[in-house]
Protein backbone atom coordinates (compact mmCIF):
# COMPACT_ATOMS: atom_id res chain seq x y z
CA UNK A 1 0.00 0.00 0.00
CA UNK A 2 1.27 3.46 -0.91
CA UNK A 3 2.02 5.82 1.95
CA UNK A 4 -0.22 8.41 0.25
CA UNK A 5 -3.24 6.05 0.25
CA UNK A 6 -5.47 6.54 3.34
CA UNK A 7 -6.53 3.45 5.22
CA UNK A 8 -10.21 2.41 5.40
CA UNK A 9 -10.89 3.88 8.85
CA UNK A 10 -9.37 7.22 7.90
CA UNK A 11 -11.34 7.20 4.65
CA UNK A 12 -14.66 6.58 6.47
CA UNK A 13 -13.89 9.31 8.97
CA UNK A 14 -13.00 11.78 6.21
CA UNK A 15 -16.19 11.09 4.23
CA UNK A 16 -18.51 11.37 7.25
CA UNK A 17 -20.39 14.67 7.13
CA UNK A 18 -20.20 17.08 10.09
CA UNK A 19 -23.00 16.41 12.58
CA UNK A 20 -23.71 12.99 11.05
CA UNK A 21 -23.98 10.28 13.71
CA UNK A 22 -22.92 6.71 13.27
CA UNK A 23 -25.71 4.15 13.11
CA UNK A 24 -24.07 2.02 15.77
CA UNK A 25 -24.64 4.43 18.73
CA UNK A 26 -28.25 4.95 17.59
CA UNK A 27 -28.82 1.20 17.52
CA UNK A 28 -27.27 0.87 20.96
CA UNK A 29 -29.50 3.65 22.34
CA UNK A 30 -32.61 1.98 20.91
CA UNK A 31 -31.56 -1.36 22.36
CA UNK A 32 -30.97 0.17 25.81
CA UNK A 33 -34.34 1.95 25.69
CA UNK A 34 -36.16 -1.27 24.81
CA UNK A 35 -34.33 -3.12 27.57
CA UNK A 36 -35.24 -0.44 30.13
CA UNK A 37 -38.89 -0.66 29.08
CA UNK A 38 -38.87 -4.45 29.46
CA UNK A 39 -37.26 -4.10 32.89
CA UNK A 40 -39.94 -1.59 33.95
CA UNK A 41 -42.73 -3.90 32.78
CA UNK A 42 -41.14 -6.83 34.57
CA UNK A 43 -40.86 -4.73 37.73
CA UNK A 44 -44.55 -3.72 37.48
CA UNK A 45 -45.56 -7.37 37.08
CA UNK A 46 -43.41 -8.33 40.05
CA UNK A 47 -44.82 -5.51 42.19
CA UNK A 48 -48.47 -6.35 41.44
CA UNK A 49 -47.79 -9.97 42.35
CA UNK A 50 -46.23 -8.98 45.68
CA UNK A 51 -48.86 -6.45 46.70
CA UNK A 52 -51.81 -4.68 45.08
CA UNK A 53 -50.71 -1.13 45.90
CA UNK A 54 -48.08 0.83 47.76
CA UNK A 55 -50.71 3.16 49.26
CA UNK A 56 -53.55 2.05 51.62
CA UNK A 57 -56.21 3.91 49.66
CA UNK A 58 -59.48 2.61 51.21
CA UNK A 59 -59.07 3.93 54.78
CA UNK A 60 -57.59 7.19 53.48
CA UNK A 61 -60.51 7.71 51.09
CA UNK A 62 -63.10 6.73 53.71
CA UNK A 63 -61.72 9.08 56.37
CA UNK A 64 -61.14 11.91 53.90
CA UNK A 65 -64.61 11.85 52.32
CA UNK A 66 -66.36 11.39 55.66
CA UNK A 67 -64.51 14.37 57.16
CA UNK A 68 -65.20 16.50 54.09
CA UNK A 69 -68.90 15.62 54.17
CA UNK A 70 -69.19 16.51 57.87
CA UNK A 71 -67.45 19.86 57.29
CA UNK A 72 -69.67 20.66 54.31
CA UNK A 73 -72.73 19.66 56.35
CA UNK A 74 -71.98 22.55 58.68
CA UNK A 75 -70.44 25.00 56.21
CA UNK A 76 -72.84 24.48 53.29
CA UNK A 77 -75.87 22.50 54.49
CA UNK A 78 -78.33 21.17 51.90
CA UNK A 79 -81.92 20.35 52.79
CA UNK A 80 -82.57 16.62 53.00
CA UNK A 81 -84.79 15.64 50.04
CA UNK A 82 -86.47 12.63 51.69
CA UNK A 83 -88.92 12.23 54.54
CA UNK A 84 -87.89 12.53 58.16
CA UNK A 85 -89.99 10.01 60.04
CA UNK A 86 -89.49 6.94 62.17
CA UNK A 87 -89.59 4.34 59.35
CA UNK A 88 -87.01 6.30 57.36
CA UNK A 89 -84.74 6.50 60.37
CA UNK A 90 -85.04 2.76 60.95
CA UNK A 91 -84.15 2.13 57.32
CA UNK A 92 -81.09 4.35 57.67
CA UNK A 93 -80.14 2.65 60.91
CA UNK A 94 -80.56 -0.77 59.27
CA UNK A 95 -78.30 0.16 56.34
CA UNK A 96 -75.63 1.45 58.71
CA UNK A 97 -75.81 -1.56 61.01
CA UNK A 98 -75.66 -3.96 58.07
CA UNK A 99 -72.59 -2.09 56.84
CA UNK A 100 -70.91 -2.49 60.21
CA UNK A 101 -71.76 -6.21 60.22
CA UNK A 102 -70.21 -6.64 56.76
CA UNK A 103 -67.02 -4.84 57.78
CA UNK A 104 -66.59 -6.79 61.01
CA UNK A 105 -67.55 -10.11 59.39
CA UNK A 106 -65.11 -9.50 56.55
CA UNK A 107 -62.24 -8.66 58.89
CA UNK A 108 -62.91 -11.68 61.11
CA UNK A 109 -63.08 -13.96 58.06
CA UNK A 110 -59.75 -12.69 56.75
CA UNK A 111 -58.10 -13.13 60.14
CA UNK A 112 -59.55 -16.63 60.47
CA UNK A 113 -57.85 -17.58 57.20
CA UNK A 114 -54.59 -16.03 58.38
CA UNK A 115 -54.37 -13.50 55.57
CA UNK A 116 -53.99 -9.75 55.66
CA UNK A 117 -56.79 -7.21 55.80
CA UNK A 118 -54.44 -4.37 54.87
CA UNK A 119 -55.07 -3.07 51.33
CA UNK A 120 -51.39 -2.42 50.61
CA UNK A 121 -50.11 -5.87 51.67
CA UNK A 122 -50.13 -8.99 49.51
CA UNK A 123 -52.65 -11.74 50.17
CA UNK A 124 -51.41 -15.11 51.40
CA UNK A 125 -54.68 -17.02 50.99
CA UNK A 126 -57.64 -16.76 48.63
CA UNK A 127 -60.66 -16.29 50.88
CA UNK A 128 -64.02 -17.29 49.40
CA UNK A 129 -66.09 -18.00 52.51
CA UNK A 130 -68.11 -15.83 54.88
CA UNK A 131 -69.26 -12.59 53.20
CA UNK A 132 -66.68 -13.20 50.47
CA UNK A 133 -68.83 -16.07 49.20
CA UNK A 134 -71.10 -13.49 47.57
CA UNK A 135 -69.12 -10.22 47.57
CA UNK A 136 -65.47 -9.88 46.61
CA UNK A 137 -65.22 -6.61 48.55
CA UNK A 138 -67.58 -6.83 51.55
CA UNK A 139 -65.47 -4.47 53.65
CA UNK A 140 -65.59 -1.68 51.06
CA UNK A 141 -69.30 -2.32 50.51
CA UNK A 142 -69.81 -2.08 54.26
CA UNK A 143 -67.89 1.20 54.37
CA UNK A 144 -70.17 2.71 51.73
CA UNK A 145 -73.28 1.45 53.55
CA UNK A 146 -72.08 3.00 56.80
CA UNK A 147 -71.79 6.37 55.04
CA UNK A 148 -75.31 5.98 53.59
CA UNK A 149 -76.73 5.00 56.97
CA UNK A 150 -75.05 7.98 58.61
CA UNK A 151 -76.47 10.23 55.90
CA UNK A 152 -80.04 9.11 56.63
CA UNK A 153 -79.64 9.36 60.40
CA UNK A 154 -78.01 12.82 60.32
CA UNK A 155 -79.86 14.14 57.25
CA UNK A 156 -76.52 15.20 55.82
CA UNK A 157 -76.84 14.86 52.05
CA UNK A 158 -73.08 15.36 51.67
CA UNK A 159 -72.56 11.90 53.15
CA UNK A 160 -74.48 10.42 50.23
CA UNK A 161 -72.05 12.16 47.89
CA UNK A 162 -69.19 10.89 50.03
CA UNK A 163 -70.45 7.30 49.67
CA UNK A 164 -70.68 7.64 45.89
CA UNK A 165 -67.24 9.25 45.58
CA UNK A 166 -65.72 6.62 47.89
CA UNK A 167 -67.19 3.77 45.82
CA UNK A 168 -65.94 5.26 42.55
CA UNK A 169 -62.39 6.01 43.69
CA UNK A 170 -61.91 2.87 45.77
CA UNK A 171 -62.86 0.86 42.69
CA UNK A 172 -60.22 2.58 40.57
CA UNK A 173 -57.43 2.90 43.14
CA UNK A 174 -57.90 -0.26 45.23
CA UNK A 175 -60.29 -2.85 43.83
CA UNK A 176 -58.94 -3.03 40.27
CA UNK A 177 -55.30 -3.35 41.46
CA UNK A 178 -56.38 -5.94 44.05
CA UNK A 179 -58.07 -7.99 41.36
CA UNK A 180 -54.90 -7.90 39.24
CA UNK A 181 -52.86 -8.89 42.30
CA UNK A 182 -55.11 -11.82 43.19
CA UNK A 183 -55.21 -13.02 39.59
CA UNK A 184 -51.41 -13.02 39.44
CA UNK A 185 -51.16 -14.65 42.83
CA UNK A 186 -53.80 -17.37 42.56
CA UNK A 187 -54.38 -17.75 38.82
CA UNK A 188 -57.32 -19.88 37.68
CA UNK A 189 -58.61 -20.38 41.23
CA UNK A 190 -59.22 -16.63 41.50
CA UNK A 191 -60.73 -16.40 38.01
CA UNK A 192 -63.21 -19.15 38.94
CA UNK A 193 -64.11 -17.34 42.15
CA UNK A 194 -64.41 -14.04 40.28
CA UNK A 195 -66.87 -15.57 37.82
CA UNK A 196 -69.31 -16.59 40.59
CA UNK A 197 -69.07 -13.54 42.87
CA UNK A 198 -69.83 -9.83 42.62
CA UNK A 199 -67.52 -6.85 42.85
CA UNK A 200 -70.15 -4.78 44.67
CA UNK A 201 -73.76 -6.00 44.83
ABEGO torsion letter per residue (X at the ends): XBAABBBAAAAAAAABBBGBBBAAAAAAAAAAAAAAAAAAAAAAAAAAAABABABBAAAAAAAAAAAAAAAAAAABBBBBABBBBAAAAAAAAAAAAAAAAAAAAAAAAAAAAGBBABAABBBABBBABEAAAABABAAAAAAAAAAAAAAAAAGBAAAAAAAAAAAAAAAAAAAAAAAAAAAAAAEAAAAAAAAABBABX
